[in-house]
Each structure stands twice: as structure tokens, then as C-alpha cells.
Amino acid sequence: MNLTTNARMATLAAATERHLEDALAYFLELRLRCRGNPEAMALVDRCLALLARAQSADQRDLQQLEVEIEALRAELVERLGPPPNSVLH
């Protein structure tokens, strides 16, 4: 690998780490807001577990995580209905 490739990989790794840290902070805050609701806390705990596994996942592990995330998404759609259409500004 050359220096340019190494620099790109380092930049990508740093961005990914920031996204994981942001997601961790979000789920920890969400868990605090869910206190008193065991079902909601269990759901947030599942998300935290997936996030923790993603931090050290290799390519094969990431593929398995994608399967588990899709199963979680399908469960949420079944329980709560499809997400509403969002308008982003």
C-alpha cells in the first residue's frame, strides 16, 4: 500500500469510529429515557450489543450483523408499523 491508500484508510477508520461513538452515545441516552419500560430497554440492549460487536467485526462478522439488523428492523416494522415517510430539509 502506498501513503495515499493508507491515509484514506485511516480517514475512513476515524469516520467509522466517530459514527460508532455517536451511535453508542445515542443508545445510552435512549436507554436512560427507557427506564421503567423493560421491553424498550431490552430492545435498546439488543442494539447496544450489535453496536459492540460491530466495533471489532471483520467482514464475515459484518455480514452476520447485517442479517441480525435486518431481523431487528423487520421485528420493529411488525410491532410498530412501517416508519413514516420523512421529509429532510
PyMOL Python script that loads the backbone (N, CA, C, O; Angstrom):
from pymol import cmd

cmd.read_pdbstr("""\
ATOM      1  N   MET A   1       0.836  -1.185   0.000  1.00  0.00           N
ATOM      2  CA  MET A   1       0.000   0.000   0.000  1.00  0.00           C
ATOM      3  C   MET A   1       0.876   1.242   0.000  1.00  0.00           C
ATOM      4  O   MET A   1       1.963   1.271   0.576  1.00  0.00           O
ATOM      5  N   ASN A   2       0.370   2.243  -0.655  1.00  0.00           N
ATOM      6  CA  ASN A   2       1.124   3.480  -0.655  1.00  0.00           C
ATOM      7  C   ASN A   2       0.572   4.430   0.414  1.00  0.00           C
ATOM      8  O   ASN A   2      -0.418   4.122   1.077  1.00  0.00           O
ATOM      9  N   LEU A   3       1.209   5.561   0.568  1.00  0.00           N
ATOM     10  CA  LEU A   3       0.809   6.508   1.608  1.00  0.00           C
ATOM     11  C   LEU A   3      -0.597   7.048   1.392  1.00  0.00           C
ATOM     12  O   LEU A   3      -1.330   7.265   2.356  1.00  0.00           O
ATOM     13  N   THR A   4      -0.982   7.267   0.138  1.00  0.00           N
ATOM     14  CA  THR A   4      -2.318   7.783  -0.149  1.00  0.00           C
ATOM     15  C   THR A   4      -3.380   6.781   0.281  1.00  0.00           C
ATOM     16  O   THR A   4      -4.377   7.161   0.895  1.00  0.00           O
ATOM     17  N   THR A   5      -3.179   5.518  -0.032  1.00  0.00           N
ATOM     18  CA  THR A   5      -4.118   4.474   0.361  1.00  0.00           C
ATOM     19  C   THR A   5      -4.175   4.370   1.878  1.00  0.00           C
ATOM     20  O   THR A   5      -5.261   4.257   2.447  1.00  0.00           O
ATOM     21  N   ASN A   6      -3.034   4.407   2.534  1.00  0.00           N
ATOM     22  CA  ASN A   6      -3.014   4.353   3.989  1.00  0.00           C
ATOM     23  C   ASN A   6      -3.743   5.545   4.600  1.00  0.00           C
ATOM     24  O   ASN A   6      -4.466   5.385   5.584  1.00  0.00           O
ATOM     25  N   ALA A   7      -3.567   6.721   4.039  1.00  0.00           N
ATOM     26  CA  ALA A   7      -4.231   7.921   4.542  1.00  0.00           C
ATOM     27  C   ALA A   7      -5.743   7.802   4.377  1.00  0.00           C
ATOM     28  O   ALA A   7      -6.497   8.173   5.276  1.00  0.00           O
ATOM     29  N   ARG A   8      -6.189   7.286   3.231  1.00  0.00           N
ATOM     30  CA  ARG A   8      -7.630   7.096   3.011  1.00  0.00           C
ATOM     31  C   ARG A   8      -8.205   6.097   4.003  1.00  0.00           C
ATOM     32  O   ARG A   8      -9.281   6.314   4.559  1.00  0.00           O
ATOM     33  N   MET A   9      -7.491   5.013   4.221  1.00  0.00           N
ATOM     34  CA  MET A   9      -7.962   4.000   5.160  1.00  0.00           C
ATOM     35  C   MET A   9      -8.028   4.569   6.577  1.00  0.00           C
ATOM     36  O   MET A   9      -8.967   4.275   7.317  1.00  0.00           O
ATOM     37  N   ALA A  10      -7.057   5.364   6.956  1.00  0.00           N
ATOM     38  CA  ALA A  10      -7.049   5.977   8.277  1.00  0.00           C
ATOM     39  C   ALA A  10      -8.212   6.952   8.425  1.00  0.00           C
ATOM     40  O   ALA A  10      -8.849   7.003   9.478  1.00  0.00           O
ATOM     41  N   THR A  11      -8.491   7.718   7.385  1.00  0.00           N
ATOM     42  CA  THR A  11      -9.612   8.660   7.411  1.00  0.00           C
ATOM     43  C   THR A  11     -10.934   7.916   7.531  1.00  0.00           C
ATOM     44  O   THR A  11     -11.802   8.314   8.308  1.00  0.00           O
ATOM     45  N   LEU A  12     -11.092   6.845   6.772  1.00  0.00           N
ATOM     46  CA  LEU A  12     -12.306   6.040   6.826  1.00  0.00           C
ATOM     47  C   LEU A  12     -12.464   5.412   8.208  1.00  0.00           C
ATOM     48  O   LEU A  12     -13.562   5.410   8.764  1.00  0.00           O
ATOM     49  N   ALA A  13     -11.388   4.886   8.759  1.00  0.00           N
ATOM     50  CA  ALA A  13     -11.446   4.276  10.087  1.00  0.00           C
ATOM     51  C   ALA A  13     -11.832   5.299  11.147  1.00  0.00           C
ATOM     52  O   ALA A  13     -12.617   4.993  12.044  1.00  0.00           O
ATOM     53  N   ALA A  14     -11.292   6.505  11.056  1.00  0.00           N
ATOM     54  CA  ALA A  14     -11.612   7.557  12.020  1.00  0.00           C
ATOM     55  C   ALA A  14     -13.087   7.953  11.905  1.00  0.00           C
ATOM     56  O   ALA A  14     -13.755   8.148  12.920  1.00  0.00           O
ATOM     57  N   ALA A  15     -13.592   8.071  10.687  1.00  0.00           N
ATOM     58  CA  ALA A  15     -15.001   8.424  10.487  1.00  0.00           C
ATOM     59  C   ALA A  15     -15.914   7.328  11.024  1.00  0.00           C
ATOM     60  O   ALA A  15     -16.931   7.613  11.657  1.00  0.00           O
ATOM     61  N   THR A  16     -15.553   6.092  10.773  1.00  0.00           N
ATOM     62  CA  THR A  16     -16.339   4.968  11.268  1.00  0.00           C
ATOM     63  C   THR A  16     -16.351   4.963  12.792  1.00  0.00           C
ATOM     64  O   THR A  16     -17.394   4.746  13.409  1.00  0.00           O
ATOM     65  N   GLU A  17     -15.203   5.199  13.389  1.00  0.00           N
ATOM     66  CA  GLU A  17     -15.113   5.234  14.849  1.00  0.00           C
ATOM     67  C   GLU A  17     -15.994   6.345  15.411  1.00  0.00           C
ATOM     68  O   GLU A  17     -16.655   6.147  16.430  1.00  0.00           O
ATOM     69  N   ARG A  18     -16.014   7.504  14.767  1.00  0.00           N
ATOM     70  CA  ARG A  18     -16.875   8.606  15.222  1.00  0.00           C
ATOM     71  C   ARG A  18     -18.344   8.219  15.136  1.00  0.00           C
ATOM     72  O   ARG A  18     -19.121   8.518  16.042  1.00  0.00           O
ATOM     73  N   HIS A  19     -18.733   7.545  14.036  1.00  0.00           N
ATOM     74  CA  HIS A  19     -20.121   7.112  13.883  1.00  0.00           C
ATOM     75  C   HIS A  19     -20.494   6.108  14.969  1.00  0.00           C
ATOM     76  O   HIS A  19     -21.590   6.176  15.526  1.00  0.00           O
ATOM     77  N   LEU A  20     -19.599   5.184  15.271  1.00  0.00           N
ATOM     78  CA  LEU A  20     -19.867   4.212  16.321  1.00  0.00           C
ATOM     79  C   LEU A  20     -19.985   4.895  17.678  1.00  0.00           C
ATOM     80  O   LEU A  20     -20.850   4.540  18.479  1.00  0.00           O
ATOM     81  N   GLU A  21     -19.127   5.865  17.939  1.00  0.00           N
ATOM     82  CA  GLU A  21     -19.200   6.597  19.209  1.00  0.00           C
ATOM     83  C   GLU A  21     -20.504   7.382  19.301  1.00  0.00           C
ATOM     84  O   GLU A  21     -21.128   7.420  20.361  1.00  0.00           O
ATOM     85  N   ASP A  22     -20.919   8.005  18.210  1.00  0.00           N
ATOM     86  CA  ASP A  22     -22.190   8.742  18.192  1.00  0.00           C
ATOM     87  C   ASP A  22     -23.362   7.795  18.445  1.00  0.00           C
ATOM     88  O   ASP A  22     -24.273   8.112  19.210  1.00  0.00           O
ATOM     89  N   ALA A  23     -23.331   6.642  17.803  1.00  0.00           N
ATOM     90  CA  ALA A  23     -24.401   5.664  17.991  1.00  0.00           C
ATOM     91  C   ALA A  23     -24.425   5.161  19.436  1.00  0.00           C
ATOM     92  O   ALA A  23     -25.496   4.999  20.021  1.00  0.00           O
ATOM     93  N   LEU A  24     -23.259   4.917  20.003  1.00  0.00           N
ATOM     94  CA  LEU A  24     -23.180   4.473  21.389  1.00  0.00           C
ATOM     95  C   LEU A  24     -23.787   5.514  22.324  1.00  0.00           C
ATOM     96  O   LEU A  24     -24.571   5.172  23.209  1.00  0.00           O
ATOM     97  N   ALA A  25     -23.433   6.768  22.134  1.00  0.00           N
ATOM     98  CA  ALA A  25     -23.981   7.843  22.963  1.00  0.00           C
ATOM     99  C   ALA A  25     -25.504   7.912  22.812  1.00  0.00           C
ATOM    100  O   ALA A  25     -26.223   8.085  23.796  1.00  0.00           O
ATOM    101  N   TYR A  26     -25.983   7.776  21.588  1.00  0.00           N
ATOM    102  CA  TYR A  26     -27.426   7.822  21.343  1.00  0.00           C
ATOM    103  C   TYR A  26     -28.140   6.690  22.086  1.00  0.00           C
ATOM    104  O   TYR A  26     -29.140   6.924  22.765  1.00  0.00           O
ATOM    105  N   PHE A  27     -27.624   5.465  21.957  1.00  0.00           N
ATOM    106  CA  PHE A  27     -28.293   4.334  22.587  1.00  0.00           C
ATOM    107  C   PHE A  27     -28.202   4.385  24.111  1.00  0.00           C
ATOM    108  O   PHE A  27     -29.131   3.957  24.796  1.00  0.00           O
ATOM    109  N   LEU A  28     -27.111   4.896  24.642  1.00  0.00           N
ATOM    110  CA  LEU A  28     -27.017   5.036  26.092  1.00  0.00           C
ATOM    111  C   LEU A  28     -28.028   6.072  26.598  1.00  0.00           C
ATOM    112  O   LEU A  28     -28.672   5.865  27.627  1.00  0.00           O
ATOM    113  N   GLU A  29     -28.160   7.175  25.876  1.00  0.00           N
ATOM    114  CA  GLU A  29     -29.162   8.178  26.242  1.00  0.00           C
ATOM    115  C   GLU A  29     -30.570   7.592  26.127  1.00  0.00           C
ATOM    116  O   GLU A  29     -31.411   7.803  27.000  1.00  0.00           O
ATOM    117  N   LEU A  30     -30.813   6.861  25.053  1.00  0.00           N
ATOM    118  CA  LEU A  30     -32.115   6.244  24.846  1.00  0.00           C
ATOM    119  C   LEU A  30     -32.424   5.245  25.962  1.00  0.00           C
ATOM    120  O   LEU A  30     -33.563   5.146  26.418  1.00  0.00           O
ATOM    121  N   ARG A  31     -31.416   4.519  26.392  1.00  0.00           N
ATOM    122  CA  ARG A  31     -31.619   3.550  27.474  1.00  0.00           C
ATOM    123  C   ARG A  31     -32.032   4.254  28.764  1.00  0.00           C
ATOM    124  O   ARG A  31     -32.885   3.756  29.498  1.00  0.00           O
ATOM    125  N   LEU A  32     -31.436   5.395  29.037  1.00  0.00           N
ATOM    126  CA  LEU A  32     -31.835   6.168  30.216  1.00  0.00           C
ATOM    127  C   LEU A  32     -33.286   6.631  30.111  1.00  0.00           C
ATOM    128  O   LEU A  32     -34.027   6.607  31.094  1.00  0.00           O
ATOM    129  N   ARG A  33     -33.682   7.048  28.922  1.00  0.00           N
ATOM    130  CA  ARG A  33     -35.056   7.507  28.731  1.00  0.00           C
ATOM    131  C   ARG A  33     -36.059   6.362  28.818  1.00  0.00           C
ATOM    132  O   ARG A  33     -37.239   6.597  29.078  1.00  0.00           O
ATOM    133  N   CYS A  34     -35.609   5.130  28.604  1.00  0.00           N
ATOM    134  CA  CYS A  34     -36.498   3.966  28.612  1.00  0.00           C
ATOM    135  C   CYS A  34     -36.625   3.321  29.992  1.00  0.00           C
ATOM    136  O   CYS A  34     -37.332   2.326  30.153  1.00  0.00           O
ATOM    137  N   ARG A  35     -35.945   3.883  30.977  1.00  0.00           N
ATOM    138  CA  ARG A  35     -36.039   3.305  32.320  1.00  0.00           C
ATOM    139  C   ARG A  35     -37.501   3.125  32.705  1.00  0.00           C
ATOM    140  O   ARG A  35     -38.337   3.990  32.445  1.00  0.00           O
ATOM    141  N   GLY A  36     -37.791   2.005  33.319  1.00  0.00           N
ATOM    142  CA  GLY A  36     -39.163   1.726  33.713  1.00  0.00           C
ATOM    143  C   GLY A  36     -39.951   0.983  32.645  1.00  0.00           C
ATOM    144  O   GLY A  36     -41.081   0.565  32.895  1.00  0.00           O
ATOM    145  N   ASN A  37     -39.384   0.815  31.475  1.00  0.00           N
ATOM    146  CA  ASN A  37     -40.037   0.087  30.393  1.00  0.00           C
ATOM    147  C   ASN A  37     -39.118  -1.065  29.991  1.00  0.00           C
ATOM    148  O   ASN A  37     -38.274  -0.910  29.108  1.00  0.00           O
ATOM    149  N   PRO A  38     -39.281  -2.219  30.636  1.00  0.00           N
ATOM    150  CA  PRO A  38     -38.364  -3.343  30.388  1.00  0.00           C
ATOM    151  C   PRO A  38     -38.297  -3.784  28.926  1.00  0.00           C
ATOM    152  O   PRO A  38     -37.234  -4.164  28.436  1.00  0.00           O
ATOM    153  N   GLU A  39     -39.433  -3.733  28.233  1.00  0.00           N
ATOM    154  CA  GLU A  39     -39.442  -4.154  26.829  1.00  0.00           C
ATOM    155  C   GLU A  39     -38.603  -3.204  25.970  1.00  0.00           C
ATOM    156  O   GLU A  39     -37.845  -3.649  25.108  1.00  0.00           O
ATOM    157  N   ALA A  40     -38.740  -1.909  26.205  1.00  0.00           N
ATOM    158  CA  ALA A  40     -37.957  -0.930  25.453  1.00  0.00           C
ATOM    159  C   ALA A  40     -36.476  -1.043  25.811  1.00  0.00           C
ATOM    160  O   ALA A  40     -35.618  -0.937  24.935  1.00  0.00           O
ATOM    161  N   MET A  41     -36.174  -1.255  27.081  1.00  0.00           N
ATOM    162  CA  MET A  41     -34.769  -1.392  27.494  1.00  0.00           C
ATOM    163  C   MET A  41     -34.144  -2.630  26.857  1.00  0.00           C
ATOM    164  O   MET A  41     -32.981  -2.597  26.453  1.00  0.00           O
ATOM    165  N   ALA A  42     -34.900  -3.712  26.765  1.00  0.00           N
ATOM    166  CA  ALA A  42     -34.381  -4.926  26.134  1.00  0.00           C
ATOM    167  C   ALA A  42     -34.056  -4.671  24.662  1.00  0.00           C
ATOM    168  O   ALA A  42     -33.053  -5.163  24.145  1.00  0.00           O
ATOM    169  N   LEU A  43     -34.909  -3.902  23.998  1.00  0.00           N
ATOM    170  CA  LEU A  43     -34.670  -3.572  22.596  1.00  0.00           C
ATOM    171  C   LEU A  43     -33.418  -2.720  22.441  1.00  0.00           C
ATOM    172  O   LEU A  43     -32.603  -2.969  21.552  1.00  0.00           O
ATOM    173  N   VAL A  44     -33.260  -1.719  23.297  1.00  0.00           N
ATOM    174  CA  VAL A  44     -32.062  -0.876  23.255  1.00  0.00           C
ATOM    175  C   VAL A  44     -30.828  -1.710  23.576  1.00  0.00           C
ATOM    176  O   VAL A  44     -29.776  -1.519  22.965  1.00  0.00           O
ATOM    177  N   ASP A  45     -30.947  -2.632  24.528  1.00  0.00           N
ATOM    178  CA  ASP A  45     -29.814  -3.504  24.856  1.00  0.00           C
ATOM    179  C   ASP A  45     -29.401  -4.356  23.663  1.00  0.00           C
ATOM    180  O   ASP A  45     -28.211  -4.593  23.456  1.00  0.00           O
ATOM    181  N   ARG A  46     -30.369  -4.818  22.875  1.00  0.00           N
ATOM    182  CA  ARG A  46     -30.035  -5.574  21.663  1.00  0.00           C
ATOM    183  C   ARG A  46     -29.240  -4.704  20.695  1.00  0.00           C
ATOM    184  O   ARG A  46     -28.275  -5.161  20.082  1.00  0.00           O
ATOM    185  N   CYS A  47     -29.655  -3.449  20.565  1.00  0.00           N
ATOM    186  CA  CYS A  47     -28.944  -2.519  19.682  1.00  0.00           C
ATOM    187  C   CYS A  47     -27.527  -2.264  20.198  1.00  0.00           C
ATOM    188  O   CYS A  47     -26.577  -2.220  19.417  1.00  0.00           O
ATOM    189  N   LEU A  48     -27.392  -2.098  21.502  1.00  0.00           N
ATOM    190  CA  LEU A  48     -26.064  -1.882  22.084  1.00  0.00           C
ATOM    191  C   LEU A  48     -25.162  -3.095  21.865  1.00  0.00           C
ATOM    192  O   LEU A  48     -23.970  -2.949  21.597  1.00  0.00           O
ATOM    193  N   ALA A  49     -25.731  -4.280  21.979  1.00  0.00           N
ATOM    194  CA  ALA A  49     -24.945  -5.497  21.753  1.00  0.00           C
ATOM    195  C   ALA A  49     -24.469  -5.578  20.304  1.00  0.00           C
ATOM    196  O   ALA A  49     -23.322  -5.942  20.043  1.00  0.00           O
ATOM    197  N   LEU A  50     -25.345  -5.241  19.368  1.00  0.00           N
ATOM    198  CA  LEU A  50     -24.951  -5.231  17.954  1.00  0.00           C
ATOM    199  C   LEU A  50     -23.855  -4.204  17.703  1.00  0.00           C
ATOM    200  O   LEU A  50     -22.899  -4.465  16.973  1.00  0.00           O
ATOM    201  N   LEU A  51     -24.000  -3.049  18.308  1.00  0.00           N
ATOM    202  CA  LEU A  51     -23.004  -1.999  18.161  1.00  0.00           C
ATOM    203  C   LEU A  51     -21.654  -2.432  18.719  1.00  0.00           C
ATOM    204  O   LEU A  51     -20.617  -2.199  18.098  1.00  0.00           O
ATOM    205  N   ALA A  52     -21.666  -3.058  19.883  1.00  0.00           N
ATOM    206  CA  ALA A  52     -20.417  -3.524  20.491  1.00  0.00           C
ATOM    207  C   ALA A  52     -19.735  -4.554  19.590  1.00  0.00           C
ATOM    208  O   ALA A  52     -18.515  -4.531  19.425  1.00  0.00           O
ATOM    209  N   ARG A  53     -20.519  -5.448  19.014  1.00  0.00           N
ATOM    210  CA  ARG A  53     -19.937  -6.448  18.114  1.00  0.00           C
ATOM    211  C   ARG A  53     -19.395  -5.802  16.843  1.00  0.00           C
ATOM    212  O   ARG A  53     -18.397  -6.264  16.291  1.00  0.00           O
ATOM    213  N   ALA A  54     -20.044  -4.741  16.376  1.00  0.00           N
ATOM    214  CA  ALA A  54     -19.612  -4.075  15.143  1.00  0.00           C
ATOM    215  C   ALA A  54     -18.253  -3.410  15.300  1.00  0.00           C
ATOM    216  O   ALA A  54     -17.510  -3.284  14.326  1.00  0.00           O
ATOM    217  N   GLN A  55     -17.920  -2.985  16.511  1.00  0.00           N
ATOM    218  CA  GLN A  55     -16.660  -2.274  16.722  1.00  0.00           C
ATOM    219  C   GLN A  55     -15.438  -3.119  16.397  1.00  0.00           C
ATOM    220  O   GLN A  55     -14.404  -2.589  15.990  1.00  0.00           O
ATOM    221  N   SER A  56     -15.552  -4.430  16.573  1.00  0.00           N
ATOM    222  CA  SER A  56     -14.384  -5.276  16.311  1.00  0.00           C
ATOM    223  C   SER A  56     -14.664  -6.325  15.232  1.00  0.00           C
ATOM    224  O   SER A  56     -13.965  -7.333  15.141  1.00  0.00           O
ATOM    225  N   ALA A  57     -15.683  -6.080  14.425  1.00  0.00           N
ATOM    226  CA  ALA A  57     -16.103  -7.075  13.439  1.00  0.00           C
ATOM    227  C   ALA A  57     -15.206  -7.091  12.211  1.00  0.00           C
ATOM    228  O   ALA A  57     -14.738  -6.055  11.738  1.00  0.00           O
ATOM    229  N   ASP A  58     -14.983  -8.301  11.711  1.00  0.00           N
ATOM    230  CA  ASP A  58     -14.330  -8.437  10.414  1.00  0.00           C
ATOM    231  C   ASP A  58     -15.431  -8.539   9.348  1.00  0.00           C
ATOM    232  O   ASP A  58     -16.613  -8.416   9.671  1.00  0.00           O
ATOM    233  N   GLN A  59     -15.059  -8.758   8.108  1.00  0.00           N
ATOM    234  CA  GLN A  59     -16.031  -8.763   7.014  1.00  0.00           C
ATOM    235  C   GLN A  59     -17.111  -9.819   7.224  1.00  0.00           C
ATOM    236  O   GLN A  59     -18.290  -9.543   7.007  1.00  0.00           O
ATOM    237  N   ARG A  60     -16.730 -11.017   7.640  1.00  0.00           N
ATOM    238  CA  ARG A  60     -17.707 -12.088   7.860  1.00  0.00           C
ATOM    239  C   ARG A  60     -18.663 -11.719   8.989  1.00  0.00           C
ATOM    240  O   ARG A  60     -19.870 -11.940   8.887  1.00  0.00           O
ATOM    241  N   ASP A  61     -18.117 -11.155  10.066  1.00  0.00           N
ATOM    242  CA  ASP A  61     -18.952 -10.742  11.186  1.00  0.00           C
ATOM    243  C   ASP A  61     -19.915  -9.631  10.781  1.00  0.00           C
ATOM    244  O   ASP A  61     -21.064  -9.609  11.221  1.00  0.00           O
ATOM    245  N   LEU A  62     -19.441  -8.705   9.936  1.00  0.00           N
ATOM    246  CA  LEU A  62     -20.309  -7.623   9.474  1.00  0.00           C
ATOM    247  C   LEU A  62     -21.487  -8.159   8.667  1.00  0.00           C
ATOM    248  O   LEU A  62     -22.596  -7.633   8.765  1.00  0.00           O
ATOM    249  N   GLN A  63     -21.256  -9.193   7.876  1.00  0.00           N
ATOM    250  CA  GLN A  63     -22.341  -9.798   7.117  1.00  0.00           C
ATOM    251  C   GLN A  63     -23.372 -10.415   8.061  1.00  0.00           C
ATOM    252  O   GLN A  63     -24.575 -10.293   7.829  1.00  0.00           O
ATOM    253  N   GLN A  64     -22.914 -11.069   9.115  1.00  0.00           N
ATOM    254  CA  GLN A  64     -23.831 -11.646  10.094  1.00  0.00           C
ATOM    255  C   GLN A  64     -24.592 -10.546  10.827  1.00  0.00           C
ATOM    256  O   GLN A  64     -25.787 -10.680  11.088  1.00  0.00           O
ATOM    257  N   LEU A  65     -23.903  -9.465  11.157  1.00  0.00           N
ATOM    258  CA  LEU A  65     -24.567  -8.338  11.815  1.00  0.00           C
ATOM    259  C   LEU A  65     -25.653  -7.744  10.926  1.00  0.00           C
ATOM    260  O   LEU A  65     -26.721  -7.373  11.413  1.00  0.00           O
ATOM    261  N   GLU A  66     -25.387  -7.653   9.628  1.00  0.00           N
ATOM    262  CA  GLU A  66     -26.396  -7.139   8.700  1.00  0.00           C
ATOM    263  C   GLU A  66     -27.653  -8.005   8.729  1.00  0.00           C
ATOM    264  O   GLU A  66     -28.766  -7.483   8.676  1.00  0.00           O
ATOM    265  N   VAL A  67     -27.483  -9.317   8.811  1.00  0.00           N
ATOM    266  CA  VAL A  67     -28.626 -10.231   8.895  1.00  0.00           C
ATOM    267  C   VAL A  67     -29.409  -9.958  10.186  1.00  0.00           C
ATOM    268  O   VAL A  67     -30.637  -9.883  10.168  1.00  0.00           O
ATOM    269  N   GLU A  68     -28.697  -9.812  11.291  1.00  0.00           N
ATOM    270  CA  GLU A  68     -29.354  -9.565  12.571  1.00  0.00           C
ATOM    271  C   GLU A  68     -30.037  -8.201  12.610  1.00  0.00           C
ATOM    272  O   GLU A  68     -31.115  -8.065  13.188  1.00  0.00           O
ATOM    273  N   ILE A  69     -29.424  -7.204  12.007  1.00  0.00           N
ATOM    274  CA  ILE A  69     -30.031  -5.875  11.955  1.00  0.00           C
ATOM    275  C   ILE A  69     -31.292  -5.910  11.105  1.00  0.00           C
ATOM    276  O   ILE A  69     -32.291  -5.284  11.458  1.00  0.00           O
ATOM    277  N   GLU A  70     -31.260  -6.620  10.009  1.00  0.00           N
ATOM    278  CA  GLU A  70     -32.452  -6.751   9.165  1.00  0.00           C
ATOM    279  C   GLU A  70     -33.570  -7.457   9.929  1.00  0.00           C
ATOM    280  O   GLU A  70     -34.732  -7.069   9.810  1.00  0.00           O
ATOM    281  N   ALA A  71     -33.240  -8.487  10.713  1.00  0.00           N
ATOM    282  CA  ALA A  71     -34.248  -9.174  11.525  1.00  0.00           C
ATOM    283  C   ALA A  71     -34.846  -8.225  12.566  1.00  0.00           C
ATOM    284  O   ALA A  71     -36.053  -8.243  12.807  1.00  0.00           O
ATOM    285  N   LEU A  72     -34.010  -7.410  13.170  1.00  0.00           N
ATOM    286  CA  LEU A  72     -34.479  -6.422  14.140  1.00  0.00           C
ATOM    287  C   LEU A  72     -35.382  -5.397  13.450  1.00  0.00           C
ATOM    288  O   LEU A  72     -36.428  -5.033  13.988  1.00  0.00           O
ATOM    289  N   ARG A  73     -34.986  -4.934  12.270  1.00  0.00           N
ATOM    290  CA  ARG A  73     -35.807  -3.986  11.522  1.00  0.00           C
ATOM    291  C   ARG A  73     -37.170  -4.580  11.213  1.00  0.00           C
ATOM    292  O   ARG A  73     -38.191  -3.914  11.385  1.00  0.00           O
ATOM    293  N   ALA A  74     -37.194  -5.831  10.758  1.00  0.00           N
ATOM    294  CA  ALA A  74     -38.458  -6.490  10.429  1.00  0.00           C
ATOM    295  C   ALA A  74     -39.337  -6.638  11.668  1.00  0.00           C
ATOM    296  O   ALA A  74     -40.554  -6.462  11.595  1.00  0.00           O
ATOM    297  N   GLU A  75     -38.723  -6.961  12.804  1.00  0.00           N
ATOM    298  CA  GLU A  75     -39.472  -7.077  14.059  1.00  0.00           C
ATOM    299  C   GLU A  75     -40.094  -5.733  14.444  1.00  0.00           C
ATOM    300  O   GLU A  75     -41.247  -5.676  14.872  1.00  0.00           O
ATOM    301  N   LEU A  76     -39.324  -4.658  14.289  1.00  0.00           N
ATOM    302  CA  LEU A  76     -39.842  -3.332  14.627  1.00  0.00           C
ATOM    303  C   LEU A  76     -40.985  -2.925  13.702  1.00  0.00           C
ATOM    304  O   LEU A  76     -41.965  -2.330  14.151  1.00  0.00           O
ATOM    305  N   VAL A  77     -40.866  -3.238  12.426  1.00  0.00           N
ATOM    306  CA  VAL A  77     -41.941  -2.930  11.485  1.00  0.00           C
ATOM    307  C   VAL A  77     -43.190  -3.711  11.863  1.00  0.00           C
ATOM    308  O   VAL A  77     -44.298  -3.178  11.805  1.00  0.00           O
ATOM    309  N   GLU A  78     -43.018  -4.972  12.248  1.00  0.00           N
ATOM    310  CA  GLU A  78     -44.158  -5.800  12.642  1.00  0.00           C
ATOM    311  C   GLU A  78     -44.822  -5.247  13.908  1.00  0.00           C
ATOM    312  O   GLU A  78     -46.048  -5.207  14.004  1.00  0.00           O
ATOM    313  N   ARG A  79     -44.008  -4.825  14.870  1.00  0.00           N
ATOM    314  CA  ARG A  79     -44.543  -4.332  16.137  1.00  0.00           C
ATOM    315  C   ARG A  79     -45.101  -2.918  16.037  1.00  0.00           C
ATOM    316  O   ARG A  79     -46.135  -2.610  16.631  1.00  0.00           O
ATOM    317  N   LEU A  80     -44.420  -2.064  15.287  1.00  0.00           N
ATOM    318  CA  LEU A  80     -44.758  -0.641  15.301  1.00  0.00           C
ATOM    319  C   LEU A  80     -45.308  -0.121  13.980  1.00  0.00           C
ATOM    320  O   LEU A  80     -45.774   1.016  13.899  1.00  0.00           O
ATOM    321  N   GLY A  81     -45.252  -0.951  12.953  1.00  0.00           N
ATOM    322  CA  GLY A  81     -45.663  -0.497  11.631  1.00  0.00           C
ATOM    323  C   GLY A  81     -44.475   0.114  10.904  1.00  0.00           C
ATOM    324  O   GLY A  81     -43.432   0.373  11.504  1.00  0.00           O
ATOM    325  N   PRO A  82     -44.642   0.338   9.621  1.00  0.00           N
ATOM    326  CA  PRO A  82     -43.531   0.914   8.844  1.00  0.00           C
ATOM    327  C   PRO A  82     -43.242   2.343   9.294  1.00  0.00           C
ATOM    328  O   PRO A  82     -44.134   3.048   9.768  1.00  0.00           O
ATOM    329  N   PRO A  83     -41.998   2.757   9.140  1.00  0.00           N
ATOM    330  CA  PRO A  83     -41.665   4.139   9.519  1.00  0.00           C
ATOM    331  C   PRO A  83     -42.421   5.118   8.618  1.00  0.00           C
ATOM    332  O   PRO A  83     -42.638   4.847   7.437  1.00  0.00           O
ATOM    333  N   PRO A  84     -42.814   6.245   9.181  1.00  0.00           N
ATOM    334  CA  PRO A  84     -43.496   7.233   8.345  1.00  0.00           C
ATOM    335  C   PRO A  84     -42.520   7.818   7.318  1.00  0.00           C
ATOM    336  O   PRO A  84     -41.305   7.818   7.511  1.00  0.00           O
ATOM    337  N   ASN A  85     -43.085   8.303   6.248  1.00  0.00           N
ATOM    338  CA  ASN A  85     -42.234   8.986   5.258  1.00  0.00           C
ATOM    339  C   ASN A  85     -41.700  10.242   5.891  1.00  0.00           C
ATOM    340  O   ASN A  85     -42.440  11.010   6.505  1.00  0.00           O
ATOM    341  N   SER A  86     -40.414  10.446   5.739  1.00  0.00           N
ATOM    342  CA  SER A  86     -39.771  11.611   6.334  1.00  0.00           C
ATOM    343  C   SER A  86     -39.427  12.615   5.261  1.00  0.00           C
ATOM    344  O   SER A  86     -39.107  12.257   4.127  1.00  0.00           O
ATOM    345  N   VAL A  87     -39.497  13.862   5.631  1.00  0.00           N
ATOM    346  CA  VAL A  87     -39.065  14.935   4.748  1.00  0.00           C
ATOM    347  C   VAL A  87     -37.851  15.564   5.400  1.00  0.00           C
ATOM    348  O   VAL A  87     -37.944  16.090   6.509  1.00  0.00           O
ATOM    349  N   LEU A  88     -36.714  15.516   4.722  1.00  0.00           N
ATOM    350  CA  LEU A  88     -35.490  16.077   5.247  1.00  0.00           C
ATOM    351  C   LEU A  88     -35.254  17.440   4.629  1.00  0.00           C
ATOM    352  O   LEU A  88     -35.415  17.623   3.422  1.00  0.00           O
ATOM    353  N   HIS A  89     -34.876  18.385   5.454  1.00  0.00           N
ATOM    354  CA  HIS A  89     -34.603  19.744   4.972  1.00  0.00           C
ATOM    355  C   HIS A  89     -33.153  20.033   5.111  1.00  0.00           C
ATOM    356  O   HIS A  89     -32.705  21.125   4.764  1.00  0.00           O
TER     357      HIS A  89
END
""", "prot")
cmd.dss("prot")
cmd.show_as("cartoon", "prot")
cmd.util.cbc("prot")
cmd.orient("prot")
